[in-house]
Amino acid sequence: MVLVNAIALDAPWEFPFDPNRTSMGPFTRQDGSSVDVDMMHYDEFLPTAFSGSYQAVELPYGGGALSMVVIVPNDFDDFESTLTADVVDEVVESISDGGIHLSMPKWSARTKVTLNEVLTELGMPSAFGGGADFSGMTGSPGLFLDRVEHEAFIEVDEAGTRAAAATGASMAMSHGPTIIVDRPFLYVIRDKNAGTTLFIGRVLDPTAG
């Protein structure tokens, strides 16, 4: 038996970026090299957080139930090495309303991984061998997991995340601080009402795909 789990999100921003303001700008990779990417820009009153180790901004999706939190660490490797669910919660809880000037790259990424080893380490090794009992599905023994694969795809642009069209919204000028996402960053897509993380990932090079 092969179990395949795929997840995708199709959501427009509550406040779409203006495509006419998108321009090329430098993005510095972890190794110090630079690549030119499409940088989106706007000035908007968005929830933000600033600390000694990171900057973060929360971009709501249309309807307000979902949002993307972009975390830009000062030291990416150091921050990622200590990243836990509690750290993500701390970042989210530290976010408060504030106006900013935001520059953020467009990007897309596709990830496909086999989870056999991960799930075995998490405590379900018997599912992959003779000790498995899936007889409730078939009425007879002998069925076991051969592999578990997970695939995720994300595409972020001016309209949203995999959005086909943008929703209209009035724009307000802001005179707050500037967040320029021009180096490796993390993103968390969450259900704000349930407090559930739907996606978490990192962008080391927006042009990598």
Secondary structure, 3 states (H helix, E strand, C coil): CEEEEEECCCEEECCCCCHHHCEEEEEECCCCCEEEEEEEEEEEEEEEEECCCEEEEEEEECCCCEEEEEEEECCHHHHHHCCCHHHHHHHHHHCEEEEEEEEEECEEEEEEEECHHHHHHCCCHHHHCCCCCCHHHHCCCCCCCCEEEEEEEEEECCCEECCCCCCCCCCCCCCCCEEECCCCEEEEEEECCCCEEEEEEEECCCCCC
